[in-house]
Amino acid sequence: MQQVFFMKSCEGYLKNKIMVINKTKQLFGEFKLQGNWTIKTQSFEGDYCFNGNIYISREVHLRIDKKIIFQMVQITKLLVEINNGLDYLIVFENSKTKEKLFFIDQLSKAMIESGDFLPEHNYCTLLFSNEY
């Protein structure tokens, strides 16, 4: 129940902060998450939906608060919805430590719809940039 409340308040906050310039160019802004993390503006567009299973590296699991991980996933899913897809790579950066987290999707919408991939190939991974 607490998780659902957190998700709804996170979505409400984000919907007030996100601006879409036009269909081909999106503006992420500098979303400030707990723990000094921000999502970086994407360089490329894509049709990745981050809708598969989510895997988290051991290092992320040990070092990043679960609420922050949950926020990162929810922000990504909301941006997918607003922009009808994203690039396969989302980058989060800690403003104090300058560490980066990569959230990587394996299959695009087109790849999934092609039928050439098994459902278990549709997954996303959250890891530190130095683990990549």
C-alpha positions as CSV (number, residue, x, y, z in Angstrom):
1,M,0.0,0.0,0.0
2,Q,2.8,2.4,0.8
3,Q,4.5,1.6,-2.5
4,V,1.3,2.5,-4.4
5,F,1.0,5.8,-2.6
6,F,4.6,6.6,-3.4
7,M,4.1,5.8,-7.1
8,K,1.1,8.0,-7.4
9,S,2.8,10.9,-5.7
10,C,5.8,10.4,-7.9
11,E,3.7,10.4,-11.0
12,G,1.8,13.5,-9.9
13,Y,5.1,15.3,-9.3
14,L,6.5,14.3,-12.7
15,K,3.5,15.2,-14.7
16,N,3.8,18.7,-13.4
17,K,7.5,18.9,-14.3
18,I,7.7,17.2,-17.7
19,M,7.3,19.3,-20.9
20,V,7.2,17.8,-24.3
21,I,8.4,20.3,-27.0
22,N,7.1,18.3,-30.0
23,K,6.7,14.8,-31.2
24,T,10.3,14.4,-32.3
25,K,12.1,16.3,-29.5
26,Q,11.5,15.7,-25.8
27,L,12.8,17.7,-22.8
28,F,13.5,15.6,-19.8
29,G,14.8,18.5,-17.6
30,E,16.8,17.8,-14.5
31,F,14.6,15.6,-12.4
32,K,16.0,15.6,-8.9
33,L,15.4,12.3,-7.1
34,Q,16.3,11.3,-3.6
35,G,20.0,10.8,-2.9
36,N,21.1,13.5,-5.3
37,W,20.3,11.5,-8.4
38,T,19.1,13.1,-11.7
39,I,18.0,11.7,-15.0
40,K,20.1,13.0,-17.9
41,T,18.6,14.3,-21.2
42,Q,18.6,11.7,-23.9
43,S,20.7,12.2,-27.0
44,F,18.6,9.8,-29.2
45,E,15.0,8.9,-29.7
46,G,13.8,5.3,-29.8
47,D,11.0,2.9,-29.4
48,Y,12.2,1.1,-26.3
49,C,9.4,0.7,-23.7
50,F,11.3,-0.7,-20.6
51,N,8.3,-3.0,-20.1
52,G,10.1,-6.3,-19.6
53,N,11.5,-7.9,-16.4
54,I,13.8,-5.6,-14.5
55,Y,17.2,-6.8,-13.3
56,I,19.3,-4.9,-10.8
57,S,23.0,-5.5,-10.4
58,R,24.3,-6.7,-7.1
59,E,26.2,-3.4,-6.6
60,V,23.1,-1.3,-7.2
61,H,21.1,-3.6,-4.9
62,L,23.7,-3.1,-2.1
63,R,24.3,0.6,-2.5
64,I,21.2,2.3,-3.7
65,D,18.1,2.8,-1.6
66,K,15.1,0.8,-2.8
67,K,12.9,3.9,-2.9
68,I,15.4,5.6,-5.3
69,I,15.4,2.5,-7.5
70,F,11.6,2.5,-7.6
71,Q,11.6,6.3,-8.5
72,M,14.1,5.6,-11.3
73,V,11.9,2.9,-12.8
74,Q,8.7,4.9,-12.4
75,I,10.2,8.0,-14.0
76,T,11.5,5.9,-16.9
77,K,8.0,4.3,-17.4
78,L,6.3,7.7,-17.3
79,L,8.7,9.2,-19.9
80,V,8.1,6.1,-22.1
81,E,4.4,6.8,-21.9
82,I,4.7,10.6,-22.6
83,N,7.2,10.1,-25.5
84,N,5.9,6.9,-27.0
85,G,9.2,5.2,-26.4
86,L,12.8,6.1,-25.5
87,D,16.3,5.3,-26.4
88,Y,17.6,2.0,-25.1
89,L,19.9,3.7,-22.6
90,I,18.7,6.0,-19.7
91,V,21.5,7.6,-17.6
92,F,21.1,8.7,-14.0
93,E,23.9,10.8,-12.4
94,N,24.6,11.5,-8.8
95,S,25.3,15.3,-8.6
96,K,27.6,14.9,-5.6
97,T,29.6,11.8,-6.4
98,K,29.3,12.0,-10.2
99,E,28.6,8.3,-10.3
100,K,26.3,7.2,-13.2
101,L,23.7,4.5,-13.4
102,F,22.7,2.9,-16.7
103,F,19.2,1.6,-17.2
104,I,19.4,-0.4,-20.4
105,D,16.5,-2.0,-22.3
106,Q,17.2,-5.0,-24.4
107,L,14.4,-5.1,-27.0
108,S,12.6,-2.3,-28.8
109,K,8.9,-2.3,-29.6
110,A,9.7,-3.2,-33.2
111,M,11.9,-6.1,-32.1
112,I,9.2,-7.4,-29.7
113,E,6.5,-7.1,-32.4
114,S,8.6,-8.9,-35.0
115,G,8.2,-12.2,-33.1
116,D,11.8,-13.0,-33.6
117,F,12.6,-12.9,-29.8
118,L,11.4,-15.0,-26.9
119,P,9.5,-13.2,-24.1
120,E,12.5,-13.9,-21.7
121,H,14.7,-11.8,-23.9
122,N,12.6,-8.7,-23.0
123,Y,14.3,-7.3,-20.0
124,C,15.9,-4.2,-18.6
125,T,19.0,-3.9,-16.4
126,L,20.0,-1.2,-13.9
127,L,23.7,-1.1,-13.2
128,F,26.5,1.3,-12.4
129,S,28.3,2.6,-15.5
130,N,31.6,0.9,-14.4
131,E,29.8,-2.4,-14.3
132,Y,28.9,-2.1,-18.1
